[in-house]
Amino acid sequence: MMENKRNAVEILLIEDNPADIRLTREVLALWSRRNNLNVAQNGDEALSYLRREGAHAGKPGVNMVLLDLNLPGKSGLEVLAEIKNDEKLKQVPVLVLSTSFMETDVLKAYRAHANCYIVKPVDFDEFGRVAKAIEDFWFSAARLPEIK
């Protein structure tokens, strides 16, 4: 298996549900030792973080985004579209994590250039399996873009 030379992957989780934030943090800490998880709870905060604007000016760049579609204010699809239309951000992989099984949501996400669509597991063990799969592919086999 190819080894990504980076010590840690900078991940931005865009999620407004405190329980899902906690679950994601716990599972990634358990399964993936090479990540720094940062959280934005709405679309505007996420875009500010990604662009390192305002209060986020000193934050590290992001190698990967985990994006919920159901956000307050700006929707996840709107955030995805802004990321993929921004010359400085469009190379960042965006993994959609949604509870929606609806084919229309899947198609909308891929049409907006999501890098993958994952139905968000609610069970801790199943979420752990998904996190392990993300680590095995995205953190080891795939090469993520360098942070600029």
N, C-alpha and C positions, 0 to 999 in steps of 0.2 A: 504494500500500500504506500502511495506517495505521502510524504510528510510535509505539511505546510511549515515553513521555517519561522513563521511568526510565533512569538511567545504567547500572545493573547489576542483574541479576536474581540474587537470593540463592537458590541451589539446594541442597537437601539430598539427596545420594545415599545411599540406604540399601542397602548392598552389603557382603558379607563376603569376596568373592573378590578378592584383591590384583591379579590380572591384569585383571579387569573394572574395578576402580577406576582402574587406570593407563590402560587403554584409554579409559574415559569421560573422564578428565581430559585426555588428549592430544587426543581428538577434539573435545571442547568448546572447548579452547584454540585449536585450529586453525580451527574453523568458526564459533564464536560468541565474539565479543570482549566481549560485554556480560553476563558472568556471573561470580559467585563461587561456586565449587563447594566445599561442605563435605561431609564423609563421616561417616556413622555405620555401624558394622559389625555392629550387631545391633538388634533391635527396641526393647529397653529404652533403649539409648543414643539411638536415634532419637527416641523419645518425650520423653526428658529434654531433648534438643537443641531439639525443636519447642516444648516448654513452657518452655524457658530455665530449667531447674532445675539445682541443684547446680553442677557444674563448667562448665555451659553458661549460667549466669546472665548473663554479659556478651556472649553471642553475638548476632549480628543475627537478626532475624526471618527467616522463610523465605517466598519467593514461590511456590516450586514444589518438589515432592518427586518424585524418581526412585526407584522402589521395586522391589527384587528380591523375588520371592515366597519364594525358598528361603533362609531366614536361620536361623542357630543360635538356639535358644531360641524366642522368640516369632516365629511365622511372619509373612511379609509380609501375608497376609490378615488376621491378627490386628492387626497394626500399622495397616493400612488401616481396619479397623473402628473402632479406637480414635480415629484421626484424624477420621473422618467422624462419630463420635458425640460429639466434643468441640466445644462451642459456640465456643471460641476458635480452633479449628484447621480445622473442617470446610470453610471456604471456600478453603483452600489446594489448588490443583490437584495431584492425585496421578497421575503417569504410571507405570504398571506396566511395567517392563522385565524380561521373563522369557525364558528359553530354551524354555519350554514352549509347544508348539503345541496342547496338549490343549484341546478345546472346553470341558471342565468347568472348567479353570482360568480361561479367558476369561470364562465365565459367572459364576463365583464372584467374580472381580474386579469385574465390572460390577455385580453384585448388591450388592456392598459399596461401591458408588459411586465406583469408580475413574473418573478423567476420561478415560483412554484406556489401551489395552493394546497394547504394542509387543513383538513377538517380537524378542528381543535378537540382533542380528547378531554373528557371531564374526569376520567379516572386517573389517579396518580400513576399507577403502573403503566397504563397505556400511554400517558403523556411522557413518561420516562422512556418508553420504547421509541416514541417519535423523536425525543430529544437526542437519543443515542444515534438514530438514523441521520439526523441533521448533523451531528458531530462527525459521524463516519464519512459522510459525503462532503459537506461544506467546509469542515475544519481540517480534514485530512486529505481526501482525494482531490477536491477542487482547489484551485488557486484563487484566493480572494484578491480584489484590487488593493493596492497599497493606499494607505491613508495619505491624503494630501493636505 
